[in-house]
Amino acid sequence: MAKYLRFRIGGETRYGLLEGERVRILKGTPFEGTEITSSEIPLGSIQIQAPCEPNKIVCVGLNYKDHAAEVNQPLPEEPHIFLKPSTAVIGPGDKILLPPMSKRVDYEGELALVMKKRAKDISLQEARGYILGYTCFNDVTARDLVAKDGGPLRAKIFDTFAALGPYIVTDINPVGLAIKTYLNGVVKQSSNTANLVFDPFQLVAFISSILTLLPGDVISTGTPSGISPMKAGDVVEVEIENIGRLKNIVALP
């Protein structure tokens, strides 16, 4: 298992490997191939950024059995997908900004996977080999705009509505991981990825049959039950077993 992180040092963005409380600086990226350098720095001395720069983020709705029950919807026969733009991405510690046109903005804690290489028409059996690893994701949603627009497009694509991080963790089983979302230290979502309707490998196969996935692209696998609104000043954290905890502060623009 490796934990990749991304940060700025000396005016440039670099990748590193987390080793305890220290970061081993890498030459290159996990997508092109990396070389471990002899340089290392304390984890506490850097500001971690989003762990990748996706061309696109493919999100999945109603993919937890408990969430489908929460909103009184039947389980989908196929994944319900939608896109978030790269401009929505923020990293650990960055602010989630509340848009003035929305009166209710919700957190949605999710497991996300990061693509390792270009993928099109990938079979279920091949899917694992196309995934670099897994990270935490907050699929921030302007809930009132979903109803107003009759769909999730505008509600999902505001700047800062795709919090991602802190690390990309490789070589773990994505099924059977505990997932929790905290709001101001109180657990609001608590589930397990065993409750996914479609697992990460099924999602890679399905989505790659529709569009081409590129290295660094993100697929977020859906949220469990327990969604609720946030307000300015709140602290929201998504924690996933064997991965880590993604923390962001909610603020007004």
N, C-alpha and C positions, 0 to 999 in steps of 0.2 A: 504494500500500500504506500502510495506517495501522496503528499499534499502540496500541490502547486499553488503559489500565490503570485500576485502581480502588484508592483509598487513602483514609485518613482525614486530615483537616486541619481545625484549628479546631473540633474536636468534631463534625464531620460527614463523611459519606462522599461523595467526589467521584470523577468520572471525569477522566482526563487523556489527552493524546496524547504519546507518547514521541517526542522529537526529539533524537537523539543521547543525551547524558547529562543532558538537562533534560526536564521534564514541563510541557507547556502545559495549564493547568487549563481544564476545560470546564464550561459551564453546561448542565445536563440530562444525559441518558444517551444512549448510542448506539441505544437502542430507541425512545425518544420523539422523538429529534432533539436535536442538541447545537449549542451556540454557543461558538466559541472565544473565550476571554477574553484580556485582555492580561497576565494573571498567569502566571508560570512559576516553577518551583522546581527545585533540583537533584534528580536521581533518587536520589542517595545519602542524601538527607535525609528520605526517607519510607519507611514500611513498606507494601509492596504487599500488598493483600488479594486474595482470589480475584476474578477479573475480572468475575464476574457472580453473581447470586443466583438460581439456577435453581429453578423450581417442582418440577422433577423432572430426573433424569438417566437417560437411556435408554442402556444399555450393550449391546454386541454380543459374543457369544461365538464362538469358532472362526472368526474372520474374517480370519486370516492363513494362507496356505497352509503356511508353515513351522511355525506353532504347531499346526495340525491334524495335521501329520506327527509333531510332537514328542509329542503325546498319543495318537497312533495312532487318530485319528478321521477318518472320511471328510469331505470338504468338504460343508458344508450346502447344501441346495437352496434354502432361504430363510434370512434372517438369524435367528439365535437371540438373542432379546432378553430383557432383564430390567431391573429398575428399581433405582436407588439413591435414597434420600430426600435432601432438601435439608439435613437435619441432619448428613449425612456430610461435607459440603463443608468443606475447609480450603484455605488459600492458601499461597503461597510462604513458606518459613521456618517454617511451623507444624509442630507435632509430630504424627506418626502414632502413636497410642496402641495398644499391644498388649493385646487383651482377655484376661483371665485364663482364660477358658474355651477358648481356642484354644492349641494347641501349635505350630502352623505358620502364620505370616502371610507371604504373598508380595507382592512388588511386581508390577505389570503396567503397563508404560509404554505409553501410547496417544496417538494423535491424537484430539482431540475437536473437534466443531464446535458453535458457539453460534448458536441461532436468532435471527433478526432480528425476525420478526413471526409472528403467529398462523398456524398451518398445519394444514389438515385436507384430506385427499384431494388432495394435491399430485402433479402428474404429474412424471415424471422430467425433462422439459424445463423445468418451472417451478422445480425444486428449488433451483438455484443462487441465484435471486433471493430466497429465504427464509433464506439463511445469512448471518449477519453476518460471521463469520470463524472462525478456528481457534486452538486453544490446546493446551497439553500437559496430560495427565491421567495420574494414577496410580490405577488401579482396584485398590486394596488388597483382598486376599482372604484370608480365613481358610481355607486350603486343606483342612485336616483336617475342617472342619465341612461342606464340600461333600459329602464321602463319608459323613459321619455322618448328615446330614439327607437324603441322596439328591437334593440340588439346591442351587442357589447362594443361596437367599434370605437366610438368617441370615448366611452367610459374607461377604456383600457390603455389609451395611447398618449396620455399627457406626459410631458417631461417629468422625470423622477418616479414614474409609476412601474418601474421594473428594477427593484432592489435585488442585488445578486452578490453572493459571496458566503463566507470569506475566502474559502479555498475550493479548488477542484480536487476531489479525493478519488484516486484510482483504485481499481481492483477490490471493490467491495460489492456485496450482493445488495442490489437496490430494493429488494423485496424483503419485508420483515423489519424495516427500520422504524423506530419510534420517531414521531414528528410532533412538535409542540410549537404553538405561537403564544407569546407573552405580550400583554399590554400593561405597561407600567408595573411589570413584575408579577402580574397575575396571569395564570394559565387560562387562555381563552379557547385554544384548539389543542386537542390531544388525541392522536390517532396513531395508526401504523400503516406503512406502505403496503402491508399485506391486504389492506382494504381497497387497494386500487382496482378499478374495473379492468383497465388495460395497463399492463406493466410497461416499463421503459422499452423493452425489446419489441413488444407489439407496436408501440407508438413509433419507433424508428422505422419499422417495416411499413406501417400504414402511411405515415407522413411522407416517406421517401417515394412512395408510389404516386404521390400528388405533385411534389415539388422537390427540387434539388437542395439538399442540405450541404452547407459548406463548413470547412473547419472553423471551430469556434462558435458555430450556431448553437442556440440553446433550445431545448424542448423542456417546457415546464409541465409537470404531470398532473396538475389539478390540486384542489384544496379540500381538506376534510371539513366536517361540520364545525360550527362555532364562529362563523364570520360575524363581525359587528363593526360599527364605525369607529373612526379615530378623530381626534381633535388636535389643534395646535398645542404643542408642548408634550404630547404623548411620546413615550418610548415604546417602539414595537420591535420584538425580537423573534426570529424564526430559528428554532433549534432542531437539528436532525442528528440522530444517533450515528456515531462514527464519522460525522462530517464537521460539525461545529455549530456556532451560533452567529447569525447575521443580525446586527443591531442598527436601527435607524431612528432618527428623531423626526417627528411630524412638525411642520411649520407652515406659516403663511408665507406667500411669495414676497 
